[in-house]
Amino acid sequence: MNNSAGNLNAFKEKARLYAKAYDASGLALRLRHESKGEMEPILAQADALMNNTFTYTDRWDMEPCSLPYQISPLEWEHSPNGDPEWVYMLNRHEYLKKLLLAGWCTGSSSYFQKAKEFILHWISHNTVGPEATLATRTIDTGIRCANWLPVLVHLTAMDLLTDEEIQTIIQSIHQQIRYLNDSYVPKYTLSNWGVLQTSAILLNSLWLKDFLDPKITAWAGRELEEQLHFQIYEDGSHWEQSIMYHIEVLNCVSTFLIMAKQLDELFPPKTAEERWDVRWKGISQVLLSMYRYVQTAAGPDHIQPAQGDSDCTDVRDVLSRGALLFGDGSLKAGGYQTLDLDNLWFFGMAGISAYEKLPAEDFQTLEGIYPHSGNYFFRTSWEENANYTYLHNGPLGSSHGHVDFGHLSNYYKGKAFLVDCGRYSYVEEEPLREILKNPESHNVCCIKGASSGKAHGSWSYSFFGDSLKNYEKTMEGIHYLEMPFLSKEPEGSLAFHNRRVFILPEGVWLISDDLRMDGQQESFCRFHFDPEVVPVKEIQDGAKEILLENQGVSLILGSDQPLSCSQEILSRRYNETENHFVFTSRLSWKNEGHMISWLIPEHGEIKDTQVFQAEASSPCPPSQVAAKEIWLEGQLKYIILIFPHEIFKGRKIFTCHGANCQGKAIVLKKEGETLRQLRFRA
């Protein structure tokens, strides 16, 4: 480490110039007035931090905890609630920015002094390496170094650190980065842990390259590019099958690129090749595709689905950040109208001006098709009252993935109905952790004795099925998706599932589960509803249709089999639980079973109808074709036909209501007095 006076003075001068462009005094006025509502909880948390009282309630906290715990005297490896994740959060120091924001907003320097105290106390009470402690895991070390850097810059610019204190902090960052390099293992190339480390090294190198080992910095750049190459599929989705960790990776790399962009604007590079968007072009392109994924995945209420180990979180700050980083108006359309507090921290006053000048542009694509990860998102518009569907059938990914082959979540008129049940905890001894990872906590169909997988503890599985290739087709605003997979318990027989879903723009979801397994079997379909969804009437035993309502918006859940009702637990946010309604349909069958379920608007109706094979006098049996009429507001609108098998006997053409049809998945669309065929599967 080169700790010369010249390098130190150069760092201090660079910090002053950066702070001048950042304009904390102008930001303070913004915080006191236009951002007053956002600042109130920040000020409360900052005041609590002054007494060493901690809560973790930031939007992208990986393991939130809203219960306050005071640590006095301060101990960096003490967990007051027995959850080691609490300690990990403590040592990430993501709360330091709250103290700076509070100091600027109130004009009180005591908040700045407390931020400095936390950093110096941590340095004096922790030894970094060679073995990890509760305070020095590699992931937390990377996050901590990324959080220290802007605080170090701002405190330096305000002359609140002595030269000795600056050197102490830089020396510690140097040691922690060397520790990250020494402790790096191959599995990090495929883990969000690795990206959180390499991006932190590169972020610090933008300011401290004269103090860091250039070999480590060069390695971090190469490794980050390789990490993103392996972790992000060609369609922009993250392999771990958790949108929350997709965003964690996106956020940390964006933080590095934002700082690189800001420094380029402040200190223009000598050549075009040194510009951030040229030097890191490959990384930038990957990040833009990741932002697109987040945009198409968000529900009409801007909330991400709780896929895998994820919370239900508003993503508008993420899209606002991407819009400003890339100057992309279509991302702004999915973000906030004005810059939010988290992004004010990143961009300063210059960001406010740039965001105001950036025009929002309509994002034209209504579908998010991600075949590599098996995630599909459909919506009727970008309005907040849109219908929306999320479907998943793909590889497990990392241990953050859940057993959710064929899962479906949806919104109708902007209100959530079917939902994923979340994650709740990472604690090994917590039974709800396993329950929420297993298929029964998802909107799926299962065969008793041939489950698609089973969680074992917090991070392992006893067995796991195999997803097969999905098939998707969209015509005239109607979406069709097939999600096939194989399942087999260790001592059981092999089973084949194929879930077919038709999505009609009026707010109709028809779900067909085609099941194959030798012998006498029993299957069941599960439907988990948002905690705000309640039955409109008392549920009758044996009911096959149930009217449900979410804040004035109603949908009917229907099934060919009777529906039973229960109240169970879900978790929209880590460490928090809520009750919600769950409905289950069951069917006994031999060798082959077919279960059909649907969601339809309140004044809609689904009826069985007849299909005839050409030259046959009798209608086709249900085992040959499932045929459902869709009536809306008292009028026949569609007929959906599903042929689960190849037609190898008799004529290959069929008639329904006088209309000819051929194929395996068909929608007959009513137009005046005629029915027109839309063939979704040959």
N, C-alpha and C positions, 0 to 999 in steps of 0.2 A: 504494500500500500504506500503510495506516494503522498505523504502528508505535509508537503512543503508549504511555506507561507504564501508563495505565489499561487499555488493551486487553491488554497483556502480563500485568499482574497478574490480570486477569479470567481469562485463559487458564490461568495457573498455579493459581489457586484451583479452576477447573473440573477440571483434571487431578487435583488432590489428592482432590476429592470422588469423581471417577470411580474412582480407584485404591482408595479406601476400600471402595467397593461391589465392586470387582473382587476385592479381598482376595488379594494376591499371597502374603502370609505363609501363609494357609490353603491356597493353591494349592501352595506349596512342600512342605507336609506330604503333600499328595496325590501330588506328583511323586516324592517320596522313597519312598513306600510303595506305594499302589495302582497308580501308573503307572510303577513302577520299570522294568518290562520295556520300555516304550515310550521311557523316558528314556535307556536305555543307549546306543543309537545316536546320540541327540541330543547327549549329553555327549561322545561320541567326536568328532562333527562339530564341536562347539563348541571342543574342545581343538585340533583341526586348524586351525580358523579363527584361533585365537590366533597361529598361525605362518603366516598367510596361505595356508593350504592348503585348497582348495575341492573339494567333490564336490556333485553335484546329484542327490539321490536322494529328494526329497520326492515324495509320492504324485502330486501334480498338476503336477510340473515338466513344462513343455512339451517340453523337450529334455534329458532326463536324461543324466548322465554319472557313473558310479560310480567311475571311475578318479580318484585324487586328483592334483591338480596344485598345486604351490606357486608363488606369484607373489611373488618377492622380488628387488628392491623392487616394491612394489605398482604395477601398471600397468593402467589400466582399459580399454585397447584391445588388449591382448596376448592372443593365443590360443595356448596351449601345444600344442594338438593340431591346429591348422590349420583347425578348424571354427569359422566365425564365430558359430554358434549358442552356442558355449561362452562367448564374450564377451558375448553378449546376456544369457545367464543370470547371468553375473557382475554385470552392471549392474542387474539387477532387485532385488537386495538382499533376496531372499526368505529368505536365511539369517540375517538379523539377529535374528529371533525366537528362533532356537536359542540365541543368546548370552544373551538375557534369561531364557529358560527355564532355562538352565544356571546363571545367576547366582542365580536364586531357589532352585533345587534344592540348590546347593552352599553358598550363602551367600557366595560369593566375588564381590566387586565388580569384579574384573579383567575379567570377561565383559561387564559393563555398559560399562566404559571402552572395551573393544574395539569394541562396537557404535557408541559415540559416535565413536571414531576412524575407523571405516569411513565414516560419514556425512560428517564434516568433511573427511576426506581427499578424498572424491569431490568435494565442493563446491569445494575449493581447486584441484583438478586438472582440472576440466572446465568448458568454456564451453557454455552451453545456447543453441542457435540462433545464427544463423537457419537454418543447414544442419545436418542430422543427421550425427553421427559414429557410429562403432561403439558408443559409450557412450550415445548420446542419441537413438536411434530413438524415434519417438513411442510405439510400443507399450510399449517398455521404460521410457520415462519415466513413462507412466501407472502401470505396475506398481510402479515404484520409489517414486513419490509415495504410492501406497496402502500400501506396506510401511513407509515412513518414519513415517507418521502415528501408529500405535499405539506405536511405539518412542519417538517424540518425547514422546508423552503420558506414558508410563511413566517415562522418564528424568527428565522435568520433575517428576513427582510424587515421585520419590525424591531430588529436589534434587541431581541429578548433572550438571545443565547450568547454566552461568552465564546471566545475562540476555543477555549478548552472544552466547553460543552458541545460545540459543533463537531470538534474532532472526536470526542467520545462517542457521539451518535454515529458519525460516519465510520468510525473504527468498528462499532458493533454491527452496522449494516454489512461492512466488508467481511467480518467474521461469519455472519449468518449466511451470506451468499456463498462463501467458500464451503460452509457446512452443507448447504443445499447441493452444491456440485459434488462434494465428497460422498453424500448420502444417496445420490440419485441411483435408482434401480430401473431395469428395463420396463417394468410394468407401468411406470409413470408415463411412458410414451403414449399409452392407451387410456390414461386416466385424467380426469379433471385436476387431480392433485398435481400432475406434471405441468399443466398449463398455468396453474396458479403460481407455480414456482418460476418457470422460465419468463413469463410475462412480467413478474415482479423484478427479476434481475434486469431485464431490458429497460423497464421503467426507471430504475435507479441509475442505469448506465447513461441515460440521457442527461443526467445531472452530475454523476459522480464517476464518469469514465476514467478520470485521472487518478482516482483513489481505488479503483477496482482492478482486478486481474483481467487484462484484455482477452486472455485465452478463455476465461469463463464467460465473458460477455459474448464472444464470437460463438462459443458452443451453445449458449442459450438461444441465440438467433437461429442457428441451424436446427436445434432441437424443437423450438416452437413451430417452425414450418413443418417438421416431420410429424409432430403431435397433431397438428390440425389436418394434415394429410390423412392420418390414420383415423382420427376421431370423428371427423365430419364427413358424412357421406356425400357423394356427388350431387345429391339433391338439396344439400344444405342442412340436413337433420343430424343431430348428434347421436352417436351410436349407443349411449348409455341408457336410452329410453326413459329419460326423465327430462321434461322441459325445463324444470328448475335448474338442473345442472347444465343443460344446454345454455341457459342464460348466465349462469355463473361463469362459464368459459367465455361467453360472449362479452360479459361485462369487464372481466379482468384484462382481456386483450384490447378491448376498446379503450380502457383507461390508459394503457401504454400508447396506443395510436393517437389518442386525443392530446396527450402531452407532447408527443413527437410533432404533431401538427402545430400546436401552439408555439413550440420553440422554433420551428421552421419559419413561422410568421414573424416571430420576434427577432430571430437571428437567421436571416435567409442563407441557405447553403450556397456554397461556391459553384456547384454544378447541379444540373437537373437530376443526375443520377443519385444525388445525395438527398433529394427531397423525400419526405416520409412516404408519399403515395407512389413513388417510383421504387424506392429501396424496399418497401414492404408491400409491393403490389400483390403478390400471391396471397399474403395474409389478409390484405384488405378485401380481395375478391371473395375469400371464404367467409369473412365476417359479414359482408353484404348479403350473401346467401343465407346466413344464419339469422340476420334481421328479418329477411323475408319470411322465413319459417315462423318466427315469433308473431309476425303480423297476421299470417293466415291462420295460425293456431288459436289466437285470442278469440274469446266469445264476443257476442254483441255488447256485453257489459265490460269489455276490455280485460277480462279475467282469463288467465291461462288455465287449461284443464289440469286437474291434479293427477296427471299421468305419472305412473311409477312413484318414485320418492319426490313428490312435488306438493307444494301448497297451492291454494287458490289465490293467485296474486295478480294485481293490476299491472299490466305490462306497458302502460303508456310512457313511463319514464324511460324505459329501454328504447322504445321507438323514437322518442324525442331525441335521445342521445345519438341514435343512428342517423336520424335526419340531419342533425347538426354536424356530425362527424363527416358525412358524405355529401352534405348539401342536397339531400334527397327529399323533394316535396311530397312524394307519395308516402314515405315513412312518417313525415310530419302529420299527414292526414290520419294516421293511426295513433299519433301521440297527443300531447296536450296542446291546446291553442297557444298558451304562453308557457315559457320555460319553468319547470318545476324546481323545487328546492334542491333535490339531489343533483340536478344538472347545473344549477347555479354554482354549486360547490365545484364542479368539474371545470366549467367554462368561464366563470367570472362575468363581469359586466360586458365584455366583448361578445360573449355567447348570447346574451340577451338581445343585443342589437342584431346579431347575425340571424338569430331565430325569428325575430320579428320581420326581417326582410325576406325570409325564405317563404315563398308561397306554397300553401298546401295543394297537392295535386291528387285527384281521384286515382285510387289504385284500381285498375280495371279487372284484375283477376279475382274471381269469386271462389275458386277452388285451390286448395293446397294439396297437391298430389306428391307424396313422398314414398315411392315404392321401396327404396332401399331399407328404410326403417319400418315400413308397413304402417305409416300414419297417414290418415286422409281427413281433410277438413273441407266441408261444403257449407256455403251460406247463400241466402237469397239476395242479400245486398250488404253494403257496409254501414247501414243505418243501425241504430241501437235497438230497433224493434224487429230485427231480422230473425229468420229461422236459421239455425246453425246445427251442424252435425259433426261430431268427431268419432272416427272409427279407427280401431287399431288391430292389426294382426301381423306381427313381425317377430324378429329375433329377440331373445331375452335382453341383450345388451349386458350391462354390468349388473352388480348386485343391487343397484338402484332400480332395476326393472321389476315389474310385478308379473304374476301369472294372469294375463288378461287377454288371451287370444279371443278375437271376435268382439271386444268391448265396444260399446256404443254410448256416447253422451250426446245430449241434444238441448237446444233452446227452441222455444216456440214464441213468436212475437216478442223476442228479446228477453224472455224469462227462462231460467234454467229449469229443466225437468230431470232427465236422467243424468246422473253424475257419477264420477269416480270417487271412491271413499277416502283417498289420501293415504298418509303414512303414519302419523301420530308421533312415533318415537323411533329411536335407533337403539334403545336399551335392550340388551339380549334377553333379560328376564321378563320383559313386558309382553304378556300374551297377546295384547291387541296388535302388536307389531306383526306377528305371523298372520293373524286373522286378516288384516288389511292387505297383506301381500298376496293372499290366496285367491283363487278364482271366484269363490263365493262372495267376495266383496266387490265384484265387478259385474257389469251388465252383460252376462255371458250365458251360454248354455253348457251344462256339464252332464256327463254320463256317470252315474254312480258306479264306482269301481274302475273308472278309467279317467281319472282327473287329468287335466292338462298340466298339472304341476303341483308341488307342495313346498312351501317355505319351511326351512329348518333353521330356527334361530333368526337373528337379525339380518345375516348376510349370506346365508347358504340355502340350498334347496336339496330335498331328498331325491327328487326327480323332476324332469321338465320335458314337455312335449316339443314337437317340431312344427313350426309354421311352414306352410307351403306357399306357392306363388299366388298372390292376389290378382284379381281381375277387376278392372274398373272401366266403366263407360258412362258418358254423359250425353244426353240428347234432349234438346228443347227444355232445358231446365230441370230435367229428371235425371237423377243419379242412381247408378246401380253398382253394387260392389259385392264380389264374392270373396270370402275369407276362409280358405280351407286350412285345416291343420290336423295333425295326428297326435293322439294321446295314448299313454300306456303307463299304468302303475307298475312298480317293480315286479309284482307277482301276478299281474293281470294280463288280459288280452289286449291286442291292439285295437284302437277305435279310430274311426275317421269322422271328422266333423266338417261340414261346409255351411257357413252362415252366409245367407244371401240377404242383402238389404236393398230395398227400393226406397228412394227418398223423393217425394213429390213436392213441388214448390208451394202448394197450399198448406203444407204442414201435416203431411201424412208420411209415416214411417211404417213400412211393412217388412217384417223380419221373419225369414224362413230358415229353420235349422234342420239340415239334412244330416242324419246320424246313422252310422253303420258300425255294428259290432256283433259278432256271432253270439247266439244264445238269447235268453230272456234278460232284458235290461230295463233300467229305469233312468229317465233323464229329467232334468229340471232346468228352467230358465229363471234367472234372477233379474230384478229391476229395482235399482236403488235410486231414490228420488231426493232432490235437493231438500234441505231442511225446511225451506219455506213452502214446500208443496204439501198440501193436505187433501184428504178425500172430501168431496163436497157433501156426500151423504153417508149414512151408516152403511158399512159394507155387509152385504148379505152372504151367507155361506154358499159356496158353489158359484159365486158370481164369475162371469167370464168377461165382463167389462166393468171398469171403475172410473168414474169421473173425478179428475184431480184438478186442483187449482193452485196457482202461484200468483198471489197478489192481483186477483181479478182476471187472470188469463187461465183458460181451462183447456185440458186435453183429456181424451179418453184413452186409458190403457186397456187393450183387449187381447184375448188369447182364445185359441180353440179349446184350451183346457181350463178348468176352474183355477182361480187365483186365490192364494192364501196371503194373508197380511201379517206383517210383524213390524216391530220397531227396533232398530238396531243402531249401532254407533258408527259415525264417520268422523273424519278429522280434516277440516279445511285448512288448518294451520297447525304446525308442529306444537306438540304439548297441549293441544286443545281438542275437545271432543264435543259432538252434538248428536242428538237423536234425529232419526229420519225414518220415513216409511219405506219398507221393502216389500215387494210382491213377488211371489214364486208360483210358477205353474209346473205341473208334473205330468209325465206320461210314461206308461209301461208299454214295452214293445218287444218284438223278437226279431233279431237280425238287422232290422232296419226301422228307423223311426223318423217322423217328421213333425216338428212343432212350429206352429205359425203364431206370431204375436204382432201387435200393431199399436201405434199411437195415431190418433186422429182427432181433429177438432171436435168441439162439443156437439155441433150440429151435423156431424158426419156419421156415416154408417158403413160398415163392411159386411157384405153378404156373400155367401157361397153361390156359385153359378155352375152351369154345365158346359162341358166341352165335348165335341164329337170328333172322332177320327173319321176321315173321309171314307165313305161307303159303309160305315158302321151304323147300326140302328140304335144301339145303346150308348149312353154317355160314358166317357172315360172314367175309370175308377180313381179315387183319391191317390192311390199309390202311383198312378201314371202321371197325373197332373193336379197341381193345386191351383184353383181358380177363384179369385176374389174380386167382387165388384166394389168399387169405391164410389160411394154416394156422398155428395157435399151439398148442403142446403136443399135437400130433397131431390137432387138431380144426379143421375148417373154421369160420372166424369171419366172414370178409367175402369178397365178390367186388367188385372195382373195375372199372368199365367206363368207357372213354374213347372218345368218338366225336369225331374231329378235324374232321369236316365236317358240313354240313347234310345231312339225309336228304331228297332230292328225288325219289327213285325208289322205288317200292314202298311197303309199309306203314311207318308211322311207329312201330310198336310192335314190340318184340323180346322174346325169351325167353332166359333163362339158368338152367339147372338147374330148369326148369319155372316160374320166376318171371317175370312180365311186367315190362317196364321201358321207360321212355321218357325221353330227355334226352341231354345231351352228356357230363355227368360224374355218375356214379351210384355209390353204394355200396349193395350188397345185404348187409344185416346178418342173420346167422344167428340165429334165435330158435327154439329147439327144433328142429323138423323143417322149419321154413319159412324163407324168405328175404324180408325186408321191404325195400322200396326206400326209400333216402334220395336225393333228387335234389338235387344241388349246382349243376347248371347245366342250364337248359332248352335 
